[in-house]
Amino acid sequence: MNKDLFIKELKKINIDLNKDQLEKLDKFYNLLIKWNEKINLTTIINKEDVYLKHFYDSLTLIKTIDLNQNLRVLDIGTGAGFPGIVLKIVFPNLKITLLDSLQKRITYLNEIIKELELTDVETICMRAEEYTIKVREQYDLVVARAVSQLRILIEISFACVKVGGYFVAMKASVSTELDEANSTIYKLGGEIVQIKEFQLPIENSQRTLIKIKKKEITSKKYPRKFSQIKNFPKKTKNFGK
């Protein structure tokens, strides 16, 4: 996806980029490639592929959430900064927390934030299930892109969504994951309100956004220890509220 097509396709989903945003995305790409030589961030390094599979893909979140609001957002397992850094560049109104369990990626993200002069962005080095316990019901939106199975994602992160807020999982195809996740979502106080399926431009690869609303406070019993979460439902039969 060259830059002209990137701009054109974003306009179709009601995103208009200004010169400063385009320059920051270019700078982000260059920094990503530079750091990717030091630490493993992504196998996608061709510029047109990054613009399609990372930049554009991150911004498809707008298909299910109005990102022009003043939202406090948590990006679970942000990795190289997707979608969090891209969202911040394009929607500076967002207050974003980038969560990752590896310190080397946090070091990289701090450098990105500094070089791009981004504000209202914080980085946290911690496992999601540990961080969730500390910040229960604090975020308007929690998002995770290409991270773990849906049922696991929900339990390790849903408690930190505010009542009335949303969790959005950004995935490829999830048909086999939804059946397993449904009971978990319900027991943690959530409800699936939208499943948005679409294809990326050019390559037509499948993408799915699962939007889950927080309807009630999550029991303090959750999240459980990761070993328990991982083994459900195979070994854990009693998963009540």
C-alpha positions as CSV (number, residue, x, y, z in Angstrom):
1,M,0.0,0.0,0.0
2,N,1.7,3.2,-1.2
3,K,1.1,6.4,0.6
4,D,-1.4,7.8,-1.9
5,L,-3.5,4.6,-1.6
6,F,-3.1,4.7,2.2
7,I,-4.6,8.2,2.3
8,K,-7.4,7.2,-0.1
9,E,-8.4,4.1,1.8
10,L,-8.4,6.0,5.1
11,K,-10.8,8.6,3.7
12,K,-13.2,5.8,3.0
13,I,-13.4,5.1,6.8
14,N,-13.6,8.9,7.5
15,I,-10.0,9.5,8.5
16,D,-8.3,12.5,6.9
17,L,-4.6,12.9,7.7
18,N,-2.7,16.2,7.9
19,K,0.9,16.8,6.9
20,D,2.2,16.5,10.4
21,Q,0.5,13.1,10.9
22,L,1.9,11.8,7.7
23,E,5.4,12.9,8.6
24,K,5.1,11.3,12.0
25,L,4.0,8.0,10.4
26,D,6.9,8.1,8.1
27,K,9.3,8.8,11.0
28,F,7.6,6.0,13.0
29,Y,8.3,3.6,10.1
30,N,11.9,4.6,9.9
31,L,12.4,4.2,13.7
32,L,10.6,0.8,13.6
33,I,13.0,-0.5,11.0
34,K,16.0,0.9,12.8
35,W,15.0,-0.7,16.1
36,N,13.9,-4.0,14.4
37,E,17.6,-4.6,13.6
38,K,18.3,-4.6,17.4
39,I,15.3,-6.4,18.8
40,N,12.6,-8.6,17.3
41,L,9.6,-6.3,16.7
42,T,8.0,-7.4,13.4
43,T,8.7,-9.7,10.4
44,I,6.9,-7.1,8.2
45,I,9.5,-4.6,7.1
46,N,8.7,-3.6,3.6
47,K,7.3,0.0,3.7
48,E,4.1,-0.7,1.7
49,D,3.4,-3.8,3.8
50,V,3.9,-1.9,7.1
51,Y,1.5,0.8,5.9
52,L,-1.1,-1.8,5.0
53,K,-0.7,-4.5,7.6
54,H,0.3,-2.3,10.6
55,F,-0.7,1.3,10.1
56,Y,-4.0,0.9,8.1
57,D,-4.9,-2.2,10.1
58,S,-4.5,-0.4,13.4
59,L,-6.8,2.4,12.3
60,T,-9.6,0.1,11.3
61,L,-10.6,0.2,15.0
62,I,-12.6,3.3,13.9
63,K,-15.0,0.9,12.2
64,T,-16.4,0.0,15.6
65,I,-15.4,2.8,18.0
66,D,-15.6,6.6,17.7
67,L,-12.0,7.6,18.3
68,N,-12.7,11.3,18.1
69,Q,-13.9,11.2,21.7
70,N,-11.6,11.9,24.7
71,L,-11.0,8.3,25.7
72,R,-8.6,6.7,28.1
73,V,-7.3,3.8,26.2
74,L,-5.2,0.7,27.2
75,D,-3.4,-1.2,24.4
76,I,-2.8,-4.7,25.7
77,G,0.4,-6.4,24.4
78,T,1.2,-3.5,22.3
79,G,4.5,-5.0,21.0
80,A,5.9,-2.6,18.4
81,G,3.2,-0.1,19.2
82,F,0.3,-1.4,17.2
83,P,-2.4,-0.1,17.4
84,G,-1.5,2.3,20.2
85,I,1.2,4.5,18.7
86,V,-0.6,4.8,15.3
87,L,-3.9,5.7,17.2
88,K,-2.1,8.4,19.1
89,I,-0.6,9.9,16.0
90,V,-3.9,10.1,14.2
91,F,-6.1,10.8,17.2
92,P,-4.1,13.0,19.6
93,N,-7.2,13.4,21.8
94,L,-6.7,9.9,23.1
95,K,-4.9,9.2,26.4
96,I,-3.1,6.0,25.8
97,T,-1.4,3.4,28.0
98,L,0.9,1.0,26.2
99,L,1.3,-2.3,28.1
100,D,3.9,-4.9,27.3
101,S,5.7,-7.6,29.4
102,L,9.1,-7.1,27.8
103,Q,11.4,-4.3,29.0
104,K,13.3,-4.1,25.7
105,R,10.1,-3.3,23.9
106,I,9.2,-0.7,26.5
107,T,12.6,0.9,26.0
108,Y,11.9,1.1,22.2
109,L,8.4,2.5,22.8
110,N,9.8,5.2,25.1
111,E,12.2,6.2,22.3
112,I,9.3,6.4,19.8
113,I,7.3,8.6,22.1
114,K,10.2,10.9,22.6
115,E,11.2,11.1,18.9
116,L,7.6,11.7,17.8
117,E,7.0,14.2,20.6
118,L,3.8,12.4,21.6
119,T,2.0,13.5,24.8
120,D,-0.5,11.7,27.1
121,V,1.1,8.4,26.4
122,E,2.5,6.2,29.1
123,T,4.3,2.8,28.9
124,I,3.9,0.0,31.5
125,C,6.1,-3.1,31.6
126,M,3.9,-5.7,33.2
127,R,1.9,-8.8,32.4
128,A,-1.7,-8.0,31.6
129,E,-3.3,-10.1,34.3
130,E,-1.1,-8.4,37.0
131,Y,-1.7,-4.8,35.7
132,T,-5.5,-5.4,35.5
133,I,-5.6,-6.1,39.2
134,K,-4.1,-2.7,39.9
135,V,-6.3,-0.6,37.6
136,R,-9.8,-2.2,37.8
137,E,-12.6,-0.3,36.0
138,Q,-10.4,2.6,34.9
139,Y,-10.3,2.6,31.1
140,D,-13.0,3.7,28.6
141,L,-11.5,1.4,26.0
142,V,-9.2,-1.6,26.1
143,V,-7.9,-2.9,22.8
144,A,-5.7,-5.9,21.9
145,R,-4.5,-6.6,18.4
146,A,-3.4,-10.1,17.4
147,V,-2.9,-11.2,21.0
148,S,-3.7,-14.6,22.4
149,Q,-7.0,-16.5,22.3
150,L,-10.2,-14.4,22.9
151,R,-11.2,-16.2,26.1
152,I,-7.8,-15.6,27.6
153,L,-7.6,-12.0,26.4
154,I,-11.0,-11.3,28.0
155,E,-10.1,-12.6,31.4
156,I,-6.7,-11.0,31.7
157,S,-7.9,-7.6,30.7
158,F,-11.7,-7.1,31.1
159,A,-11.6,-6.1,34.7
160,C,-9.8,-2.8,33.9
161,V,-12.6,-1.6,31.5
162,K,-15.0,0.9,33.1
163,V,-18.7,-0.1,33.4
164,G,-20.2,1.3,30.2
165,G,-16.8,1.1,28.4
166,Y,-15.6,-1.3,25.8
167,F,-13.1,-4.0,25.0
168,V,-12.2,-4.5,21.3
169,A,-10.3,-7.5,20.1
170,M,-8.7,-7.0,16.7
171,K,-8.2,-10.4,15.0
172,A,-8.2,-12.3,11.8
173,S,-10.9,-15.0,11.8
174,V,-12.3,-15.8,15.2
175,S,-15.2,-18.2,14.5
176,T,-13.6,-21.0,16.6
177,E,-12.8,-18.7,19.4
178,L,-16.2,-17.1,20.0
179,D,-17.9,-20.3,21.2
180,E,-15.2,-20.8,23.9
181,A,-15.2,-17.1,24.9
182,N,-19.0,-16.5,25.2
183,S,-19.4,-17.9,28.7
184,T,-16.3,-16.1,29.9
185,I,-17.5,-12.8,28.6
186,Y,-20.8,-13.2,30.4
187,K,-19.3,-14.2,33.7
188,L,-17.0,-11.2,33.7
189,G,-19.8,-8.8,33.2
190,G,-19.7,-8.2,29.5
191,E,-21.7,-8.6,26.3
192,I,-20.7,-8.8,22.7
193,V,-22.4,-5.9,21.0
194,Q,-20.8,-6.0,17.6
195,I,-18.8,-8.3,15.4
196,K,-17.4,-6.4,12.4
197,E,-15.9,-8.5,9.7
198,F,-14.1,-7.0,6.7
199,Q,-11.1,-7.5,4.4
200,L,-7.9,-5.4,4.1
201,P,-7.5,-3.6,0.8
202,I,-5.2,-5.1,-1.9
203,E,-4.6,-8.5,-0.3
204,N,-8.2,-9.1,0.9
205,S,-7.1,-10.8,4.1
206,Q,-9.8,-11.4,6.7
207,R,-10.1,-9.1,9.7
208,T,-12.6,-9.2,12.6
209,L,-13.3,-6.6,15.3
210,I,-15.1,-8.0,18.4
211,K,-16.7,-5.2,20.4
212,I,-17.6,-6.1,24.0
213,K,-19.5,-3.8,26.3
214,K,-18.8,-3.8,30.1
215,K,-22.3,-4.0,31.6
216,E,-21.4,-4.6,35.3
217,I,-18.4,-4.7,37.6
218,T,-16.2,-7.7,37.2
219,S,-15.9,-9.9,40.3
220,K,-12.7,-9.5,42.2
221,K,-12.1,-13.2,41.7
222,Y,-11.0,-12.4,38.2
223,P,-8.5,-12.4,36.6
224,R,-7.3,-15.7,38.0
225,K,-3.7,-16.9,37.9
226,F,-2.5,-17.3,34.3
227,S,-2.0,-21.0,34.7
228,Q,-5.7,-21.4,35.6
229,I,-6.8,-19.1,32.8
230,K,-4.8,-21.0,30.3
231,N,-6.2,-24.4,31.3
232,F,-9.9,-23.3,31.2
233,P,-12.2,-24.9,30.0
234,K,-10.2,-28.1,29.7
235,K,-9.4,-28.5,33.4
236,T,-11.6,-26.0,35.1
237,K,-15.3,-26.9,35.2
238,N,-16.6,-24.5,37.8
239,F,-16.2,-21.0,36.4
240,G,-19.0,-19.2,38.1
241,K,-19.4,-15.5,39.1
